Amino acid sequence: MASEADEAKQADDKLAFDMEMVPSLPGGRAVYPAEQEGQFVWLVAEGAMTKQCFEEMRDYLRYIVENNLWVQNWDGEPPCTPPDDTTP
């Protein structure tokens, strides 16, 4: 039987963060958060940021997540609601 500490550790192990360049995003967006259980990926439209900015931001955010400095607390609507059109 797993202890609460073991369960918390397993939950932390499942957390994942990444950033991914995509050719385009619906509605002409520059970035869009894609989230599913235990994984959060920022989709970034190609050309929306430099490769250097992308890599540095990804490295900082990975550090924050991997060192348990990330707290996710969704309250209310996100600042940008998903576009109605889901085609790029």
Secondary structure as the mmCIF struct_conf table of DSSP 4:
data_model
#
loop_
_struct_conf.conf_type_id
_struct_conf.id
_struct_conf.beg_label_comp_id
_struct_conf.beg_label_asym_id
_struct_conf.beg_label_seq_id
_struct_conf.end_label_comp_id
_struct_conf.end_label_asym_id
_struct_conf.end_label_seq_id
HELX_RH_AL_P HELX_RH_AL_P1 GLU A 4 LYS A 14
STRN STRN1 ALA A 16 VAL A 22
BEND BEND1 PRO A 23 PRO A 23
HELX_RH_3T_P HELX_RH_3T_P1 PRO A 26 GLY A 28
BEND BEND2 ALA A 30 ALA A 30
STRN STRN2 VAL A 31 GLN A 36
TURN_TY1_P TURN_TY1_P1 GLU A 37 GLY A 38
STRN STRN3 GLN A 39 ALA A 45
TURN_TY1_P TURN_TY1_P2 GLU A 46 GLY A 47
BEND BEND3 ALA A 48 MET A 49
HELX_RH_AL_P HELX_RH_AL_P2 LYS A 51 GLU A 66
TURN_TY1_P TURN_TY1_P3 ASN A 67 ASN A 68
BEND BEND4 GLY A 76 GLU A 77
BEND BEND5 PRO A 79 CYS A 80
HELX_LH_PP_P HELX_LH_PP_P1 THR A 81 PRO A 83
BEND BEND6 ASP A 84 ASP A 84
#
